């Protein structure tokens, strides 16, 4: 697993969200803040540390999943955390 956080450009996700979930401006705004990422695999990119998920003092406090569809990539699962943070994205096409 890649332990390195890298600069990330979320523009493509913001564009998809503006098209597909225009009624969720808080999610669109949260996506625009996803400017650092850690790629776990081809299928999963984290935007928030997932250490001790859902435990006290963990940054990762899961709230819900939102699905987006991309013509090339297919289904994208947004992991939405409490306070409308985006924890990461899962690209279902790359799951084995």
C-alpha positions in Angstrom: 0.0 0.0 0.0 1.2 3.5 -0.8 1.7 5.4 2.5 2.5 8.7 0.8 0.0 11.5 0.6 0.1 13.3 -2.7 -1.5 16.4 -4.3 -4.8 15.5 -5.9 -6.9 17.4 -8.4 -10.6 16.7 -7.6 -12.0 18.8 -10.5 -13.4 15.7 -12.4 -15.2 14.6 -9.3 -16.6 18.1 -8.7 -17.9 18.2 -12.3 -19.6 14.8 -12.0 -21.2 15.8 -8.7 -22.5 19.1 -10.1 -24.1 17.1 -12.9 -25.5 14.2 -10.9 -26.2 15.6 -7.4 -26.8 19.3 -7.8 -29.1 19.1 -4.8 -26.2 18.4 -2.5 -24.0 21.5 -2.6 -22.3 20.5 0.7 -21.0 17.4 -1.0 -19.8 19.3 -4.1 -18.0 21.7 -1.8 -16.5 18.9 0.2 -15.2 17.2 -3.0 -13.5 20.5 -4.0 -11.5 20.3 -0.8 -10.1 16.8 -1.6 -6.7 18.1 -2.6 -4.5 15.5 -0.9 -4.9 11.8 -1.5 -3.4 8.4 -0.6 -4.0 5.7 -3.2 -4.5 2.4 -1.5 -5.0 0.5 -4.8 -6.3 1.1 -8.3 -9.8 0.8 -6.8 -9.5 3.0 -3.7 -8.3 6.5 -3.0 -8.4 8.0 0.5 -8.8 11.7 1.2 -8.8 11.3 5.0 -6.8 9.1 7.2 -8.6 5.8 7.8 -6.8 5.0 11.0 -9.1 3.6 13.7 -12.3 4.2 11.6 -15.4 5.2 13.6 -13.5 5.3 16.9 -13.3 8.3 19.2 -10.8 10.9 18.0 -10.5 9.3 14.5 -10.8 11.5 11.5 -12.8 8.8 9.8 -16.4 8.9 11.0 -18.6 7.2 8.4 -22.0 8.7 7.5 -23.2 7.4 4.1 -22.2 6.4 0.5 -23.2 8.4 -2.5 -22.9 6.9 -6.0 -21.7 8.7 -9.1 -21.5 7.4 -12.6 -18.7 8.2 -15.0 -18.8 7.2 -18.7 -15.2 5.8 -18.7 -14.7 4.6 -15.1 -18.2 3.4 -14.3 -19.6 3.5 -10.8 -17.8 5.6 -8.2 -18.7 5.2 -4.5 -18.1 8.3 -2.4 -17.5 7.6 1.3 -19.1 10.5 3.0 -18.1 11.1 6.6 -19.7 13.1 9.4 -19.7 16.9 8.8 -19.8 16.2 5.0 -16.1 15.3 4.7 -15.2 13.0 1.8 -13.2 10.1 3.2 -12.4 8.5 -0.1 -13.6 7.1 -3.4 -14.0 3.5 -4.6 -13.8 2.8 -8.3 -15.9 -0.4 -8.6 -14.5 -1.2 -12.1 -11.1 -2.0 -10.5 -12.4 -4.3 -7.7 -11.5 -7.9 -8.2 
